[in-house]
Amino acid sequence: MRRLTRKYLFWTALCAAPLLAAYVAMMTVGRAPGMVEAGSAWIIFGAAGLGIAALLAFFVVMSTRLLQPLDELAASLDSASTSDLASATSEPEIALLADALKTLRADIEESSRSRAYLDRLIASISDAILVTDTHGTITRANDAAADLLDYQRDQLLGRPLQQVIDVALESKARPGELAARSSDGTFLRRDGATVPVSYTVAELRDGDTVEGWIIAAQNAAERRRVENRIKFLARTDPLTRISNRMQFQHQLQQNIARARRSRQCLALLYLDIDRFKDINDTFGHAAGDRALEIFTQRIVAELPEGGIAGRLAGDEFAILLTGFATPEAALETVAAAAGSLLSSIGKPFRIDAQEVFITSSMGLALYPRDADNVIDLLRNADAALYRAKRAGGNCFELYSEEMGNDAVDRLMLKSKLKRAFEREELQLHYQLKYHLETGRIAGAEGLVRWNLPERGLVYPSDFIPLAEESNLIQQLGNWVLNRACEDYRSWQRSLVAPTKVSLNLSLKQLQQQRFLEQLKSTLRAHGISPTSLELEITETTLMVDAERTIKLLNALYGMGLHLTIDDFGTGYSSLSALQQFPITTLKIDQSFVRDVAIDKDDASI
């Protein structure tokens, strides 16, 4: 409503006033002709004037009581706020109209705010959202849907839903009967490519009336990739791509159950790489991983039909062979397979342009002869593996009950070793070194022994690996150093010129951050000159973090310590590499000299 209304009524009243006056005059003439004849014109004009005055009065009243409030009401509707509507007029009818308009405007504003909020909400959702009417025409879409389908958002509006997704939108008779349902399907992109999705469809209802549908969709390609990756990792070792420990144990359990039903035997071969740690320490973990891959390829290539291979941990693997009628048949087949495996595994390969050889130790246990369940069968095969390694490696051993006792004994030794320091059960023996030409003593090598009361002397080959496994090797090394210094100090008091003492230095000791400071402190505490000691380091230890080792050895050499490489020939270093180290003595590994008198190959080396 505008101010034009008032002007329109005003001119209408002005135009109607003369007509009304003429009408009054005519009525007067018709009813009283004598008065006209008498010339009573004043009566006519008076009546006309009275009509005009009445109309003017009516207009003033209407303008004041009706038109002006309506005009003010229209003006308030044009304003930004609805609060002025309540005070637009004091007239009841107009006030009711104002209240109704106020409510209407508030509803419109609330609807606008709700729609804007809904738009923002849909836009903020990371899932693709499509809203359709009852005909399946898309009426609303968010940016995620546009990105997923490769459209501009406006291009989706008005498009039939079936052009982008194959989903039936049928309405049910009762409200709520069609609950939100989920499904997997495909969306069709603008370029014709398909996208795998997981979507949910729900009805939009107003009471009993279905007003449309809303579809929320997620790109399922990434989810499916992750799910497949999780399933893969749950069953497969990612490096070697064979069964992991959990999957292999599951397969072993299933095959034991089948063998039990069919009264057959199966064989479990437990194997690892001999001196695998040397490869890691010398060439790095990347080279170690490559060695594991090559090792896996070779055992898989040698698997008999139906055989299963799995990686249990680190460099530990297992092979399962099934379908044997008797333990003897199983042993015959596995022995042949183990021989082929050892031959294949022993072939050289190259790491960093250097030729490397690996060997393997294997332990064999049979079901049901050696165990009738997964845990015991694995444990017994592991015990046989341990026996093979103690025999020098590159061979396989069949489990026997005696080995089970050895495994228990090994566990008990590990437990008792922790208390050996407190109970002073460790001893340091000395092996003299003679000069062959003069026959004079050239030195002494300190060799640690463990005097276990209920067993007697335990040799290093039995407890040094246990010390490494239980992180007691540093404590053991410190004990040996202190005991050697005490003994040497005692010799100085009774001998004119005591000889040098050689001590083995472990990798763990070299890796200590304050090893050099601790060594100096120990020598000072006992009053021993560094020239009195000779430290022996294995070839493998020498090549671990070679740059740091060179700095440390130079510092030790600068103190006056003599340095020796022990067990040379068992690792992967070369004579040219040794030029970097301040070495005074090189000790060839016993495997090269044990049979030098009877083996021409050893003699030639």
Buried (B, 14 or more C-beta within 10 A) or exposed (E): BEEEBBEEBBEEBEEEBEEBBBEBBEEBBEEEEEBBEEEBEEBBEBBBEEBBEEBEEEBEEBBEEBBBBBBBBBBBBEEEEBEBBEEBBEBEEBBEBBEEBBEEBEEEEEEEEEEEEEEEEBEEEEBBBBBBBBEBBBBBBBBBBBEBBBBEBEBBBEBEBEEBBEBEBEEEEEEEEBEEEEEEBBBBBBEEEEBBBBBBBBBBBEEEEBBBBBBBBBBBEEEEEEEEEEEEEEBBBEEBEBBBBEBBBBBBEEBBEEBEEEEBBBBBBBBBBBBBBBBBBBBBEEBBBBBBEBBBBBBBEBBBEEBBBBBBEEBBBBBBBBBBEEBEBBBEBBEEBBEBBBEBBEEEBEBEEEEBEBBBBBBBBBBBBBBEEBEBBBBBBBBBBBBBBBEEBBBBBBBBEEBBEBBEEBEEBBEBBEEBBEEEBBEBEBEEBEEEEEEEEEBBBBBBBBBBEEEEEBEBEBBBBBBBEBEBBBBBBBBBBBBBBEBBBEBBEEEEEBBBBBBBBBBBBBBBEEBBEBBBEBBEEBEBEBEBBBBBBBBBBBBBBBEEBBEBBBBBBEBEBBBBBBBBBBBBBEEEEBEBBBBEBEBBBEEBBEEBEEEEEBEEE
